[in-house]
Amino acid sequence: MSPNEVTKGIVNYFKSAQWKELMHTLTQTDEEIYHIHMYWENSIEAQSLSKLMTRYFAEKGMPLDRKIDLVSPAPGVAGLHSVHPHDTERNLYIPAVDMYWRYNPNVVMEAAKPERGESGKNLIGWGKRYMDNFYKKFDFKCVGPKEEREIIKYLESAHWKKTLRLIESGLYAHVHANLEINFDPWILKTLTIDALKDIGWKMDHVIPCVYKGVGGEYQGKIVFLTGTPEEVWDFGWWYNPDVVIRPATLKFSGYPLEDGDIRFDAWTKKSLNELLAKGKYVSLTDEQIEEIIEQIV
């Protein structure tokens, strides 16, 4: 494809129904949305996409307030992870967006077919209404002083310390620490922030959400977007009425560590780099990106 064909293809995508739906979801005020997944077919190189999204949202008055991570969440799938627009004038949270694609040399950028996305959709999000209904499925137990001590003890445990080492190692694009709990996970969020403060970590945002976990069904997670260090990592949780909190004893999403530790799921940077190396991606020049921005903003 010529540079002009590439530019035209990208401009056409930003005028597509999928992108218009994304921007509506990001800017609507009917409900607070927490997180979004979107799915493409794509032949544009990952770093070029990252630069393009950064420029686009800056021009739209919603500059990204965090770096974009590159990930590979599944075989054959790569993505821009945690694209996070920010608007200081807006009271409602603007959701972080994970933009996933499969390499397709025959297109520039196109919305994936719904069946190639998630739950029959190529754009899917989760907000307050969804999470309120999701939490109704669980008979969360009261947390009193005894239970609080158990949670704090967990946040001093070997599993917790391993979680921190994995996040800081630089080997992983994204880490889930897997837990079984019987209480409202927002309590865990609050006590975790306290534990992170003790080691000098700063929190930007925390969001409740779901993901495809045990048996390919949606299960709960808490997403931590730390500011220092600037990382995105999750507690995946499974409701177990018989325990206050413990590391998982069953497989969650099926991406355990290389050592076989099912108490974690992680996407390695190695698998991402191997996947990206298989495609003959098209890079965008800075001049091309500016030309595209002029036509779509």
Secondary structure, 3 states (H helix, E strand, C coil): CCHHHHHHHHHHHHCCHHHHHHHHHHHCCCCCEEEEEEEEEECECHHHHHHHHHHHHHHCCCCECCCCEEEEEECCEEEEEEECECCCCCCCCCCEEEEEEEECCCCCEEECCHHHCECCECEEEEEHHHHHHHHCCCCCCCCCHHHHHHHHHHCCCHHHHHHHHHHHCCCEEEEEEEEEECCCHHHHHHHHHHHHHHCCCEEEEEEEEEEECHHHCEEEEEEEEEEECCEEEEEEEEECCCCCEEECCCCCCCCCCCCCCCCEEEEEHHHHHHHHHCCCCECCCHHHHHHHHHHHC
